[in-house]
Amino acid sequence: MKPDRAFLEESFQNPPESTRPAIYWYWMNEHVSKEGITKDLEAMARVGIGEVFIGNIYEGGTPGKLKTLSPEWKECMQHAIKEGTRLGIDISLFNSPGWSQSGGPWVKPEQSMRYLTYVAATVKGGKLIQEVLQPSDTTFQDVAVLAYPKINDICLKPQSVYSNCKSTSLNSLFDVDLKSQCRFDNRRLDSLVIDIVAEDSFAARSLLVYPTGKGFNTTCKLLKKSGNEFKMVKQLFFDRSNTSLQLGPTPDGPLAMAFPREVAKEFRVVLTNLPENFELREISLSSAVKLEKFTEKWLNKLPNVTTPQWNTHVWDSNAQSNQVDFVTEKDVIDISSFLDNNVLTWNAPEGEWNILRIGMVPTRTTNVPAAPVATGLEIDKMNKNVCQSHFDAYVGDIMDGLSKDELRSLKKLIVDSYEVGPQNWTDNFRDIFRASMGYDPLPWLPVLTGDVIGSEEESNRFLWDMRRTIANQIAEQYVGGLKEVAHKHGLDLWLENYGHWGYPSEFLYYGSFSDYVGGEFWANSGPSPECKLASSSCHIYGKNKVYAESYTAGGKYFERTPRDLKQKGDWSYTQGINQVVMHVYIHQPYEDKTPGINAWFGIEYNRKNTWFEQSKSWIDYQRRCSFMLQQGLPVNDVCIFIGEDAPSMDGWKDKSMSSGYSFDFINSDVILNRLTVNDGKLCLPEGVEYSVMLLPPLSTMRPEVLRKIEELISEGAVIVGNPPVKSPSLSGYPECDEVVKSIAHKIWGALDVSNQKPIVRKVGKGKVYCNVPVNDVLREEGVVEDLKSDVETLHWTHRKLEHGDIYFLTNQGQEKIQTTIEFRVKNKLPELWNALDGSNRKLASFQSNETSTKVPVVLDVNESCFIVFLDDGKSQNGILAFDMNYPQKNVVQKIQGPWNIHFVNKDLKQDFKVCTDSLFDWSKSEDDRIKYFSGTATYETSFILSDKQSKEKYFLSIDTLIAIGHVRLNNKDISTLWTEPYCVDISSFLREGSNSLEIIVSNSWANQLIYQSAYSINERDTWISVDNIKSTQKLLPSGIIGDICLLKASD
């Protein structure tokens, strides 16, 4: 149904209940009480919170008395659900204790995340052999026993070894024993140099370096001695800085380097930037090539980056060496049937054979951060059958005993950002892989050891197929499985579609299986990709609401206020967010402790915060923004294909693209199954459309994806990018490469795209562009910038209605913006809609042309607005003047004192009054009661207006107000001011003659906590569970500072 003006205006002024923000509600460290639960929920209802995400979080410190999973704890969880029903607040539950991910003590090893490991042996054939293959892990589950010929794999046995620093046992590095260790007496950040001298010249093709579990980053260099000099053979960077299992189950996996055959008698290995007293287990220089970075390619060790780059897991499949004699997949024999009770009895053919008993064991990752009693293994992410038992053990148990009516408030199952690392095998994975990729993975499993099967190209392609299958399975089985279970119990699934530690899936596809998807942003950090990741997944899979975990923060404890948070929140809207989930409300169980329970993270937003009760106006602002940004459809001119490599936690971006265009990421699944062409636009079923698709700067693409792109172009699509030259997959190899080349030739022809010359080629009804900037492509296709401005700090987003347009604008800088903006809208009249108060007004000054409308716009620091085009019309005079859109406000008078100020903090029993002729910063006062005050102060004065003009609008303007102030005039509530501009229309409340003015101001807790921190904990009037405030901190400005003026402007 198309939204009409009346509906938009009414809903903007009084946003519907569905726009109420949710909030993370953390019950910290087992500090919980029923009384606190009720008071928390009642407080949230008062300010307009509509939903809570309950997480039981255990982050160290002194624990409370209510033990997680105990009957008393369950009673409190059920009490929260019942109270939510009573108060009209939706209750949603994290699917396990902690915030990540899905685990608990009920998860058995065989239900957990698992990875492949092996027991190895080498045997000589031509006889019956009996070999004990005893796994060291009691949870080892057999996958296969494989045998394959040992070919040309000789390890250098040095005559002598030297190092640039003292060590415990240098020769043990070459003893073929991974249990022995060599410890070096190096200083922090030193480079380690190890010279390896052979008895005779040695031909090497690979280097393996086995570290211990100590974390480090290093550039590994291999040099060979030629004459009197060491010459570089190769160098590679390896990230082993974080040994947490969240980043892979084998943090001590080998560093693997491959190179063309190098012959020398003396080699040098250099490891840079090492921690103090570094340790190694083994070094192996081999005559046979090993698959480069196989530890990483198997997902057994991922990089220590919270936000991996788009190409972090993109590896070239080309050969690194010049070896040609490899074991083929046909040479690999499945001898699993000959294993009995850990003993292999096998009549081995002639020759030397590598034997691998391959099995899977738990990755050992657990749900975090949860109380010890509630911590256990993470469920298998590639087997949806375990989702039901996991649900039953936790959320299902909480639901048990509640009536249908009591459960009315329970709405969602929550899955937060993924932080529990990868896995690479599961039950029936062989069949799953075979169905997905069309071939048997078993003969390729020796690649697990770094051995090459077939060729380096083929082994790399096999691992590409492994990673892609794993990514798909985690999305389909884990997310899809949890959604199935949630729906079975009347719940929806809410998911953050990315992960900061060891994320193993693809963010777009992963998000597609959830009912709702959320991003996140931190209040104390720069722009990050998560919000765009979430909005792209929602846009391309037809989900209108895009959530965000909003205002997550660390540091500046008890300092942040809504004004400080607004700009980053506004930024999130420009990334596609249109539904807020605030982070975080920490449960307050104790009435005698103030400010109460806190953490190393958060904005201290709870009922014990000094400004909490005045925050409803901030909540209302967010609700108005959410409402407007949920109308119509998102407008993005470009879809950027992220490629097919996995894992993927970000998309690549064309940094040359003008800020006047916007984009979504798109994946192969949507290209194959949802994307069509209509009138030259790339279209999705829900109506979202794009003018151009950008291909990734990669040389690979699977035939089926390229074939669909060919179809789209022939039907009229415009594609920008270079042709792929091969498939990344082993599926259908080598014929698949010929298919890719054939399709690429149909699209790009015989054109030489490597010389960087601009190329445009007509293909059917569409076009393909190469080496042409995307801005030029869009302009050539008649797509002018959606929004044109010369101000870099102006950020925006656009929603298209059936017969109108909504633009959201935000000043993301620290200076006032005054600029003329050109909107890609024609024959419509511009209006300014203000989400601070729900008002809207026509803009008199604008200029229309054939493609767009120019509008003079002014945004104060921290200010935002909506520019809305609903009514048909054209500019009458075409004059562009700022004062026509923003009539000047003239000072009628300054509001003079005396001011009676009443300071109250009920929790600390502080209650005193002062009278002053001037307004001042509390923190500069010589009166310590005021200087260190935290709480609420009511300012009272009166003023006389001698001549009120009925045709004038009157405003009350305050220079600076910290942090929130509620304005009352003549005993009438007018507005709560919390951000620039601190100005409110008082025309309807102002009277000629005497007027009484009240401004009720609250600051933050910071100043009082700084004062209290000078005393010992037992002497303080305040109490916080995490003592993160120092007496040396700078006091924060507080109160009303500067002038208060009465202004007027012509109506």
N, C-alpha and C positions, 0 to 999 in steps of 0.2 A: 504494500500500500504506500502510495506516495505521501510523504509528510507535507501537510499544508502549513500556511503561515501561522494560523491559530494554534495548531498543535506544536509547532516549533517554539513559538513564543511562550506558551504556557509551560511546556516541558523545560524550557531553558530557565524560566524564572523559578519553577518548582520541579526540579528533576525527579523523574520516576524512581520508585524504590529500587529498580534494577540497577541503577547507577551507583548505589551506595558502595563505597569501597570495602574490600575485604582487608583483613589485617592478619599477619602472622601473630599468633598468640603462643608465646613460648613459656612452658612451665619448666623453670630452670632448676636443675640440680636437686630435684625432688622436694623443692619448697612449694607446697600446695596446701590450700585450705578451701573448704566449701564456702565459707563466708567470703573469702577473697574472690572465688569464682563468681559468685552472685554479684558482688560489688563491681567487679571488672566488667561483666556483661551489661549491667545496668548503666555504667558510665559510658560504655561504648554506644549503647543505644541512644543515650542523650545527645551525643555529638554527631550521630549519623553513620556509624559503622554498620554495615549490613551483613558481614560474614567474618568468621574467624577460622584460621587454619591452626589447629592445635598441634603443636610439636612438643614432645617430651625430650628436652635437651639436657645433656649432662656435660658440662665444660669444666670440670674440676672445681676446686674450692670446697668449702664446707658443705656437705650434703644436708638436705632437710630430713624430716622424719618419715615422710610418706613414701615408702619404697615402690618404685615402678613395678608394675605387674601384680602388686599385692591386691587382695580383695578391697582394701581401703582405697587404693589408687583407682581401681575399676569403678568403685562407687562414686569417686569424684569425677571421673570421665563421664559417667552416665548422668551425674548431676549437671554437668555443663550442657549436655545434650538436652536435658529436660528444661533447663533454664533458657536455653536458646529458643526452644519451642514457645515457652511462656512469653519471652520478650520480643519475638519476631526477628531474631538474629540467626542466620544460617550457621550451622556448625559443619566444618569439614575437618577431616583427620589425616594427618600424615600416615602413610600406609605402614610405617614401622617406627619404633623408637628412634630418636635422632632425626637429623634432617636429610641424611643420605644413607641408605637408599631404600632397600627392601630386604631386610634381614632380621634375625633374632635368634635366640637360643633354641628355637624349635626347628631350625633348618638343619637337616642332616647333611653330612658330607656329599652323599650321592644326589642331593637336591641343590647343591651349591654351584657357584661359578667354578669352572674347571679349565685347566689348560693341559696341553700335551707335554709329557716328559718321557724319558726313556731309560732303559738299561742297555748298555752296549757291550758287545764282545766281538772279537775277531777270531775266526776259526779257519783251519786248513781243511779242505774237502778231500774227496776221494775216499771217504770212509764214513762210518757211523760215528757221529759225535754226540756227546752228552755235555751240555753246558748249563751251569746254574745261572739263572737270570733272576736274581732276587732284588725286587724293588725295595728301596729304603723307606718309602712312605707306606704306612699300613692302609691308607685310603686309596691306594693305587687301583684303578679300574682298567682292565685290559681293553685295548683298542685293536691291536694287531701285533704279530711278530713277523718281521720282514727280514729277508736276506737279499743282499745284492753284492756283486763282485767288487772287490777292492782293486782299484785301478790307479796306478801311478800316484800314490799318496805317501810320500816320504817326508818325514819331518827332520829338519836340520838338527843334528846332535853336535853342539859346539865343542871345539877343542878347548876354548877358553872364553870367559865372559868377564866384562869389565863394566863398572858403573861409576858415575861421577859423584856418588856419595856412598857412605857406609851402608851395609845391609847385613841382615841376619844370615841369609843363606841364598846367595845369588844363583848358585848352580841348581837349586831346587826348582827354578823357573823352567827348567828343561827336562824335568824328571817324569813327565807324563803322569803326574799325580796331582789332581785338582784339590786334594785335601791339604797338601803342603802349602806353606805361605812364606813369602819373603818380605821382610819389613825394612823400609829404607829410612835412613836418618836424615831426611830432607826437611827443610823449612817450608812454611806455608807459601804457596804460589811459586815455589821453585819448579824448574823443569828437571825431569829425570832423564838421564841419558844412559842407555845400555848398549854397549858394543858387543857384538856376537861374532866370534872368529871361528870359521870352519877349518877343518883339516885340509879340505880340497875345495875347489870352486863348487858352489851349490846353485842350482837353478830354482828360484822361488817364484810362486805365483800368488801366494796369499799369506797374510799375517793375522794371527789370532792372539789377542791379549786378554787374559782372564783376570779381572779385578776381584777384590773381595767385596763385602757389602758396604764399604765406606764410600760416601758420596763424593763426586767430583765431576767437573767439566774439563774436557781436555781436547787439544788438537794432537792427534796421534800422527807422527811422522815416521816414515821409513826411508832411510838413506842407504846407499851402497857405496863402498869404497872403490874409487876408480883412480888409479895412480896414488897420489898422496892426498887426494881430496875425497870428501864424502859428498855425493851428489843425490839430490832429492829423487826418490822413486815416486812417492805419493804422500799426501797428507789428507786426513779427514777429521772433522769435528765429531765428538761423541758427547752426548749429554747423559751423565750418570749422577747428576747433582742431588737428586732426591731418591732415596732408596725405599721410600714408602711403597707398599704393595698396591696403593691406589694407582701407581704409574706402571704397573706390570708385575707379574709374579716372579721374575728373575732379575732383580736389580744387580746381580753379579754376573749377568750374561756376558759372553765374550764380545770384545770389540773386533769386528771382522772387516778386513780390508782386502780387496782383490786388485790385481794389476797384471799387465802383460809380463811374460817370462823375463826375469832379471837374474843374471848370473854374476856372482861375486864370491869372494872368499870371506869378505868381512861386511857385515851389515850393522846398521845403527838404528835403534828404536828410540824415539824421543817422545815423551809425554809432557805436555806443558801444563802450567797453572794448577799444580796438584796441592792437595791438603797436606798438612804436616804429618810426618811419619806414614807415608803412603805404603800401601800393601798390594802385592800381586800374588796370584796363585800359579800362573803359567804363562809362557810365551811360546807360540808355535809358528815357525816359518815353514811353510809346506810347499812341496813341488806341485801339488794339485791346487786348483783354484777352489776357494770357498766362497759361498754366496755372500756378497758384501752386505753388511748390516743386517744379517739374517735375524739377529735377536730382535731388532726393531720391526722388521717386516712381518715377523710372526706375532707381533703385538705383545711380546714378552717384556719389553721395556719401552715405555713412551717418554717423550721429553718432558722436562719439568717446566712447563709453561702453562699458566692458567688459561690463556686463550691462544691455542695453537693457530698458526697462520694457515691460510687456505691450502697451501701446498706443503705443509709439514709432512704429510704422509704420501707425497708424490715422489716416486722413485723411477728413474730411467731403467727400463727393463733390458737395455742393451748390455752386451758383454763387456766386462771390465778387463778381461784377460784375452789371450790369444790361444787358449787351450781348446782343442777340438775333440779329444777322446774322452767322452763321458759315458757313464752308465745311463742307459735308457730306461724308460718306465717299463719296457718289456723285460728288462733284465731283473726287475725287482720281483721277488717271489714271496707270496704270502704263505708262511709256514706256521701260522697260528695253531693249527690242529696238532702240531707236534710238541706243544708245550703242555706239561702236566706237573702240577704242584711245584712250580718255579723251576722245573728242569726241562730243558729243550733236548729232545732225543730225535736226531734228524740225520738221515743218510745224505750227507752233503756232497754235491757234485765236485769234480776236480776244481782246484783253484783256491784262492784266498777269498773269504767271504766276511762282509760286515753283517753282524746280526744286531737288530734293534727290537727290543721288546718295548713297544710304545703303549702308553696308557695315559689316562687323565687323572689328575689329582686336584684338590681344591686350590684356588688362587689364594685362599686364606683371608680375603678381604671381608670386612664386617661392616654392619651398619654403624654409622657415626653421626654425631657424638652422642652416645647413649649410655645410660647407667650400666655398670658392669653386669648387673643381673639381667639386663634387657639387651645385651650385646651378643650377637652370634653371627654365623656365616651368612653371606649374601646369597639370595636365591639365584639359581641358574637363570641367566637372562636370555637363553635361547631355547627355553622349554616352558611353554605356557602352562603345562600341567601342574607345575609347582605353585602357580599363583593362587590357586584356590586354597591349598593347605596353609599358605602364608597368610592369606586374608583371614581364614578361620581362626588362626592362632592369635591374631592381634585385633584387627578391627571387628571381625565377626564376634570375637569374645566380648568386646565392649558392647556391641549391639545386643548380645544375648541377654534376655530378661527385660528388655524395654518393649513397651507396647507400640503398635503402629502409630498411634497418636503421639506418643512421646518422641518417636523417631522422625516426626515431621520436619524437624529442623536440620536433620543430618543430610547433607547434600553431595559432598564430593570426597573422593579419595585423592590425596595429594602425593605427587611424585616431584620432588625438588630437583635441583640441578644434579647431574650425574657426577659422582665423585668416588666411585668404587672400582675403577680400573677395568681392564679388558679381560676377556676370556677367549679361547680359540677352539674349544671343542665342547660337545655335549652328547647326550644319548642320541643315537640314530643320526648323528651329524653326517656320517658317510652317505646315507640315503638322502638326506636333505641337500647336501652338496651336489650329489649326482642329479637330483631332480632340477636343481637350479642351474647348474653349469653344463650338464650333459655328459660328464665323464666322471670316472672313479678317482677320488682323491688318494686312495690308499697307496698306489705305486709312487706317489710323489712325496709321501711323508718323510723319507730320509732327508729331505731339505731341512727338516727340523734341526739336524745336526750341523747344518751349513754345507753339507755335501750337495753337489749339483747333480740334478737328474735331467737327462735330455740335453740341455744346454743352459747357460746362464739366462738366456732370453726366456726359455720355457719355464725354468724354475721360478723366475721373477713373475711371470704371468700366472703361474699356479698360485703364488702367494697373493697376487692381486685378486684373483678369484676367491681366495680364502677370506681376505679382508672385506671384500664386497658382500660375500655371503653372510659373514658374521654381522656386518652392519645391518643388512636386511633382516636377519633373524632376530636381532635384538629389538628392532622396531616392531616387527610383526608379532613375535612371541612374547616379549616382555611387556611392551606398551599395549599391544593388542590384547594380550592375555589378561593384564590387569583391568583393561576396560571391560572385557567380557565379564569378569568377576564382579566388577563394580556395578554394571548394569543388572546383573542377576540379583543384586541386593538393593536395587532402586537408587543407585548412586551414579554420578558422573565421574569421569577421570579428569584431573587437572594436572598438567605436566609442564615442566621447564624443559625445552627441547635441545638442550646442550649440556656440556659438562666441563668443569675446570680441571679435573684430575683424571686422566686416563679415559677420556671419552672414546668409545669404540664404534659409534654408529654414524649415521649421516643426519644432520640436524633437521633437514626439511622432511625427509621420509619418517624419521623418528617422531616428529610432531604430528604427522598426519593421522596417526592411530589414536590420538587422544581426543576427548570431547573438547577440551579447552587447553590452550597453550599460553604460556607466559614467558616473558623475558625477564631481565633484571637490570638495574643500574645502581651504582653506589654514589652516595651524595658527596663523597670526598675523593672522587677520582675523575679522570677525564672521560671522553666518549669511549664507549666500548660496544662491541657488536651485538650483544645478546638481544636487545630490543628489536633490531632489524632482523635477526635470525627468527625471532618469534613471529613478527608481523609478516615476514615473507612466507613462512610455513602456513600461517592462517590465510593469507590472501590467495595463495595458489591452491589451497585445499578447501576453500569455501567456508572458512570460519570467520564470522564478522567481529566477534569480540576478541581483542588481543590484550592479554593481561601483562602486567609487569610487577615483579617484586621491586617495590619502589622505596628509595631513600635508604637502602642498606648503607651502613656507615661504620667506621672505626675512628677512634680518636675524637678530640673535641667533646669530651664527655660532658653531658648536661649543658652544653652550650647551644646546640642547634635549635632554631625556631622555625616556624613555617616560612618566614621570609627567607631564611637561609636555604631552605629546601626547594623553594618554588621554581627557581631557574632550571634546576636539573630535572624536575618533574615536567616542566614545559618542554624541555629538550626531548624527553621520552615521547611526548605526543607527536613530535615531528618525525619520529622513527616508526610511527604506526601504532603506538600504544593507545588504547581507548578504554581500558578498565584497570583501576588501580588496586594493587594489593600492597598495603603499607607494611613496612618492615622497621620496627617490630614492636609489638606490645608485649612486655614481659609481665607475666602474672604476678600480682602483688598479694601474697597470702597473709601478711602481717599488718594489723592496724596500728601497732605500736612502734613500727619501724619506718622512718621516713628519710630520704625518698624511697628506700626499699631495695628490692632485688634489682640488680643491674648486671651488665655483662661487658666484655671487651668490645662488643659490637652494639649497634643500635642507636636510636635517636631519643631514647628514654621517653617514648610517647606512651603514657599510661595515666591513670586517674590520679596518681600522686605527683604528676608533673605540675608545676606552678601554673602553666598556661593551658592545661588540658581542657578545662571546662569552657574556655573561650575559643577553642579550635574549631568549632562547628562551621564558622565562616570559611575556614581553609578547606574543610571537608566539602562544603557546598560548592566551592570553586572547582574542586576536582570533579565533582559530580556533574556540573554543567559542562566542563570540558569533555568528560566521558560521553555524555548524551550527544553532544554535537558531533563528536568524532565517530559515533556509531551510526550516524545517518548516511544513507546513500552508499556509495562504493568508493574505495580508495583509488586515487589517480596516480599512476606511475607509468611513465612513458617507456621505460626500458625494463626488460627482464634479462637478468644476467645468469647464464647457464653456469652452474658451479662445477660442471664436469662430473665424472663418475667415480673418481678415486675415493677411497674410504680408509680410515675414518675421516670425517669431515665435520669441523665445528666452526667453519666460517666460509664465506664465499669470497672469490676474488673481486676486486673492484677496479674499474677504469677511472683512475684518479684524474684523468683529463676531462671527465664529464662535468659540464657546467652545473653549478648549484641550483640553476633554474630548472633542471630536470630531476626527477626522482626515479627510483628503481625498486624492483623486488628481485630476490634470488629465485631461481627456478631449477628444478632437478630433472633427471631423465625420466623418472616415473610420471611426472606431470606432462612432460613433453610427449611421452608415448601414449598416455591414457586420458588426458584431459584437455590438451591444447588443440584448438582448431583455428581456422582463419575465416574472417568475415570482413569484407570490404577493406582488405589490406591490413587489418588489425589481427594480432594474435589474441585469441579470445578464450576465456574460461567459462564453464557452464553458468556460473553465478553472475556473469556480466562484466567481470574485471577484464580489461584489455590493455595490450601493450603495442606500441608502434614499432619497436625494434627489439630483436634478441641479439645479445652479445655472446659469442662463443668464447670459451676460456683459452688462455694462451698455452695450450697443450697440443701435443702431436698425436694424441690417441683419442679414439672414440669407437664404441662398439657398433657393428654394422646396423643393428636394429634401430639405434638412436639416430645415426646419420641418415638412414633411410627415411625415418619420420621427418627429419628436418628437411630432406629433399622434397617430401610431399608438401610440407608447409610452405616452402618457397614457391613451388610450382602453383600453389593455390593463392599466392599473393603476399606472403610474408617477406619482411626485410630482415636479413641476417648480416651481422658484421663479424668477421673473423677469418682466420686462415684455415685451409683444409687440413684435416687429420691425415696422417700417413699410414696408420696401422691401428689395430685393435689393442687395447691393453690386456685382453683376456686370452687365456689358453683355450677357451671354448671355441671349437671349430678351426683351431690353428693347424696349418698355416693359411688355409683357404680364406679365413676371415679377413686377413690383411688384403688379399686381392679384392675382396668384396668392398672393403673400405676405400681402396684406391679407385675402384670402378665408380662407386657412387660419388666420391670426391671429384672425379673427372667430369661427371655429369653436371655437378654444381659449379665447380671452379674452372672447368675446362683445362686446357693446356697452359693456362696462364702461369707465369713465373711470379709467385708471391713473395719470394725470398729477397728480392732486390729493394723492398720497402717502397716501391712506387705505388701510388694510389690506383686501385682497380675497382671498377664497378661492372657487374655483369648481370644482364637480364636473364632470368631463368623462369620460364613459364610466365605466370602473372607477377612473380616477385623478383627480388633482387638480392644479390650478395655483394657486399663491400669488403675489400681487403685494404689494409694500410690506410684507412680513412678515419680520421678522428670521429668519435661518435657524435659530437656536437654538429659537425659538418653533415653527417649522414642524416640526422634528424631534421636539420634545416633544409637539406636537399629534398627530403620527403614531405616538406611542408609542415613540420611539427615545430612551432616556435616554442620558446621557453614557457613553461607553465607559469612561472613567476620570475620577473626580472627586476633586480635591484642591484645597486652598486655598494650595498652595505654587507660586508662579510658576516657580521654578527647577527644578521637577521635570518632566523631559521623558520621553516614553514612546513605545512602539509596541506593536502587538498582532498576534499571529499566531493564527489559528484552526485547531485540529486537528479531526479528525473527531469525537473524543470528548474534547476538552480545549482549553485555552487557554494561550498563552504571552505574558506581558507582559514587556517589557524596560523597566527604570526607570533613570534616570541623574540624579544631582545635578549640575546645570549652574551652580550658584552657588558662592560662596566660604564658605558657612556650612553647618554640619551640619543635615540635615533630619530632623525627627521629626514625622510626620504620619499620620493615619488616611486611607487611600485606599479609595475605593469603586470596585470593579471590576464591570463589567457581566457577571458570571458568577453563576450560581445553582446551588445543590446540588452544589458541588464543594469539595474541601478544598485550601487554599492551601499551597504549598511555596516555599521560598526556594532558588534554585539560584545558586551563586556561581561565576562564570566565571574568577575568579582561580585557584582550585584544583580546580575540577571537582566540588565537594561539593554535596550538597543535603540539606535537612532539612524536616520538617514545621513549620508555624507553628501554635502551639497557640491563639493568640488571634485570633478573627475572629467576624464577626456576619453571618448570612445573612438576606436578605429575598426577596421575590417576584421581584425583578429583578436584585439585585446582592449582592456580598459585600464587607463592610468589613474591612480588614486594617490593623493598626498596623505602620508601616514606618519604619525608621531607616536613613538613608544618610549616611555621613561625607562630608566634602569630597572630591570627585573619585571618589566611590564609585558603583557601579552594581550591579544585580542583576537576576535574572529571578524573577518571581513566576509560578509554574506551577500550573495547576489540572488534575489528571488524575483523581484518585479521587473517586467519588461520596461525598457526605456533607453533613451540616449541622452547624452549631455546636451544641455541647451546652449551654453556659451563656450564650453570647452576650456574655461579658465581653471588653472591649477594653482590653488592657493591654500596654504596650510591653515590660515586663520579662518577660512570658510568651513573647514572640517573640524577645526579645534578652536572655537571662539575664545578670544582672550579673556581671562578672568582677572579682574582688577580688584585690588585691595580696598575694601570698604573701611576696615579698621582692624587693628591688632587687638586681640583679646588680652586685656591687662589683668594683673592680679588685683587684690591678693588671692592666692590659691590656698585653699585648705586641702591638705593631703593626708589621707587616712591609710596608714600602712597596716596590713594584716597578713599574718601567716598562722593559720589556726593550728597546723601540725606542730609548730614550734612555740605556740602560745605567745606570739609576738603581736602586739596591738598598740599602736601609738599614732599620734597626730602631730603634724607640723603645719605652720602657716608661713608662706613665703610670697614675696612680691614678684619673683622671677622663676622661670623654669630652669632646671639644672639636671645634669647627669648625676644620678645617685652615686655612682662609683667614685665621683670626685668630691663627695661631701666630707666635711670634717667630723660629722656625727657618725660614729661607727655603726649605729643602729641602721642608718640609711645606706652608708657606704657598702656594707656587706649584706644588705637586705635582699632576700629572694622571696617573692610572693606576689601579692596583689595590692595595689595602692589606688585609692579613688581620689581623683582630682575634682574639686568643686570650686566654681566661681560663678559670677553673674556678669552680664554685660547689657548695655542698652543700645537698641537700634532705633534711631530717631525717625527714620523715614524709609519704610519698606515699599519698594516699587513692585507692583503686582506683575509686571511684564518681565521682571528680572528673575534669573535663577541665582540662588545663594548657595555658597559652599563653605564648609569649614575645612581649612587646610592646616596641616601640622607639618612642620619641617622634618622632624625625626621622631619616631615612636618606637621604643624597644621594650618588649617584643610585640605584644598585642594590646590593643586598646579598644574598648567598647564605648561608643559615644551615645550619650543620652542628652536630649535637649528638652527642657520644660517637662521633665518626668516622662518623656517618651523615648523608647528604644529606637535608635536610628540604624546604626551599623557597627560592625566590628572591623577595625582596620588592622592589617597585619603585614602589608607590603606596600611598596610604592605604587601609585602616588597616594600618600596619606591624605586623602581629600574625599569629602562626602557631601552629597547634595542634601541640604537641610531646608530647602525652600518650603516644604509642606509643614515644617515643625517650627519655623522661625516666626516670631511675632514682633510687631512694632512695640517698642517700649522695652521693658525689662525681660531678660531671658536667663534662665538658670542652665548652666552647663555642667555636666558630669562626664569625666573620661576615666574609665576603669582599666588600669594598666597592669599587666603582669609581665615580669621578666623571667629569666631562666633560673635554675637552681645554682648555677655556677658560682656566683659571688659568695653565697652563704657557705657552700661546700668548701671553697677555698679558705674562708675564714675558719671553719671548723677543723680543717685538716692540720692546722697548727697545734691542735691539742691531741692528746693520746686518744685512742679509740674509745676508751671507757669514759672519758670526760666530754665527749661530743654529744650535742643534742641531735645530730643527724646520724643516720646509719645507712650505709650502702654495702652490699655484699661483696662487690669488687672495688677495693679501695684504690681508685685510679685518679684521684684528684690530689694535687700538690699545693702546698701553701705558697709556693713561689710563682704560681701561675698569675698571669695578668688579669686584673678584674675586667669585666665586660661592661661597656656603657649600658645604662638602663634608664627607663623612664621617658618622659617627654623632654626633648632637647631642642632648643631653638624657639621659634615663634609659632603661635597659633593665630591664624588670621581668618577674618570673615571676607570672603570674596564674592563678587557677583559677575554674571555674564548675561548677555541678552539671550532670551529664550528663542 
